Amino acid sequence: MVLSDDGGREMTLYASRPAADVAAERLKIYAQPQRLMILSRLLEGEHTVSEIDEATGIGQPALSQQLAELRRAEIVKTRRVSKQVHYRLADENVVICVRGIEAMFGGNADPVGALSLAIGGATDSRLARRPSGAAAFARIE
């Protein structure tokens, strides 16, 4: 999700409380363990409910509930083939977010490198910048 002001220019969250509120609400969707497991599985591509269930072990009732939440939030999209429903991540922003979560919290020895790969090599200078000041001091390598 690109945040922009009324003139179409990109902005940072600190400059807009409404934008920060929208981002925080969106993050709440990701902040549930079963949803993260589902989204991580969908990084590998489109899967049916039974394939997701088999890979995650979540179980049908909870899996259906979580998939419904992800659909309502427009984080996943579906495609029906006969009686099978196939799920996939909704867009590249979702892919980048899930990859970023995995990079930061997935036990990577090099989270900065993993995050750089997650966002496609960080060709955008805003994404590639290294932390400075207290953020750089606190970074664990």
C-alpha positions in Angstrom: 0.0 0.0 0.0 1.5 3.3 -1.1 0.6 6.2 1.1 0.2 9.5 -0.6 -0.9 13.0 0.2 -3.7 14.7 -1.7 -1.2 15.8 -4.4 -0.3 12.2 -5.2 3.1 12.4 -3.6 4.4 9.5 -1.4 4.7 10.3 2.2 6.0 8.7 5.4 3.8 7.5 8.2 5.2 10.0 10.7 3.7 12.8 8.6 0.1 11.5 8.7 -1.9 10.1 11.6 -4.7 8.9 9.3 -2.1 7.0 7.2 -0.5 5.6 10.3 -4.0 4.5 11.5 -4.6 2.7 8.2 -1.2 1.0 8.3 -1.8 -0.2 11.9 -5.2 -1.6 11.0 -3.7 -3.4 8.1 -0.9 -4.9 10.2 -3.5 -6.3 12.6 -4.6 -8.6 9.8 -1.1 -10.1 9.7 -0.7 -10.3 13.4 -2.3 -13.7 13.9 -0.2 -16.9 13.9 -2.5 -19.0 11.7 -2.9 -16.3 9.1 0.9 -15.9 9.0 1.3 -19.6 8.4 -1.3 -19.5 5.6 0.3 -16.5 4.0 3.8 -18.0 4.2 2.5 -21.1 2.5 0.9 -19.0 -0.3 4.3 -17.4 -1.0 5.0 -20.6 -2.9 2.1 -20.0 -5.1 -1.6 -20.8 -5.4 -3.0 -23.6 -3.2 -6.3 -25.3 -2.4 -7.7 -25.3 1.1 -6.8 -29.0 1.5 -3.2 -28.2 0.4 -2.9 -25.4 2.9 -4.4 -27.6 5.6 -2.0 -30.4 4.9 1.0 -28.0 4.9 0.0 -26.0 8.0 -2.0 -28.5 10.1 -4.4 -25.7 11.1 -7.5 -27.8 10.6 -10.6 -27.1 8.6 -12.8 -25.0 10.9 -10.0 -22.6 12.0 -8.5 -22.6 8.5 -11.8 -21.6 6.9 -12.3 -18.8 9.4 -8.8 -17.4 8.8 -9.1 -17.7 5.0 -12.4 -15.8 5.3 -10.7 -13.0 7.3 -7.9 -12.8 4.7 -10.4 -12.6 1.9 -12.4 -9.8 3.6 -9.2 -7.9 4.1 -8.3 -8.4 0.4 -5.0 -10.0 1.4 -5.8 -13.2 -0.6 -7.7 -13.8 -3.8 -9.5 -16.9 -4.9 -10.2 -18.9 -8.1 -12.8 -21.6 -8.3 -12.2 -24.7 -10.4 -15.2 -27.1 -10.1 -15.5 -27.7 -6.4 -12.0 -26.6 -5.5 -11.2 -23.1 -4.3 -7.6 -22.0 -5.0 -6.1 -19.2 -2.9 -3.2 -16.9 -3.8 -1.7 -13.7 -2.3 -3.6 -10.7 -3.6 -0.8 -8.6 -4.9 2.9 -7.7 -4.8 2.5 -5.6 -1.7 1.2 -8.6 0.2 4.1 -10.7 -1.1 6.6 -8.1 0.0 5.0 -7.8 3.4 4.9 -11.5 4.1 8.5 -11.9 2.8 9.5 -9.0 5.1 7.9 -10.7 8.1 9.7 -13.9 7.3 13.0 -12.0 6.8 12.6 -10.2 10.2 11.2 -13.0 12.3 12.0 -16.3 10.5 15.3 -16.9 12.2 17.5 -15.6 9.4 21.1 -15.2 10.3 21.2 -12.1 8.1 17.8 -10.4 8.4 19.0 -7.3 6.5 20.1 -9.4 3.6 16.9 -11.4 3.7 14.8 -8.3 3.8 16.8 -6.9 0.9 16.0 -10.0 -1.1 12.4 -9.9 0.0 11.9 -6.5 -1.5 13.6 -7.4 -4.8 17.1 -6.2 -4.2 16.0 -2.8 -2.8 16.2 -0.9 -6.1 14.1 1.9 -4.5 16.6 4.1 -2.6 14.1 4.6 0.3 14.0 0.8 0.8 17.7 0.3 0.5 18.8 2.9 3.0 20.6 1.6 6.1 19.5 2.8 9.5 21.4 5.6 11.1 21.7 7.0 14.6 20.1 5.0 17.4 18.6 2.5 14.8 22.1 1.6 13.5 23.5 1.3 17.0 20.7 -1.1 18.1 20.9 -3.3 15.0 22.1 -6.8 15.7 24.5 -8.4 13.2 
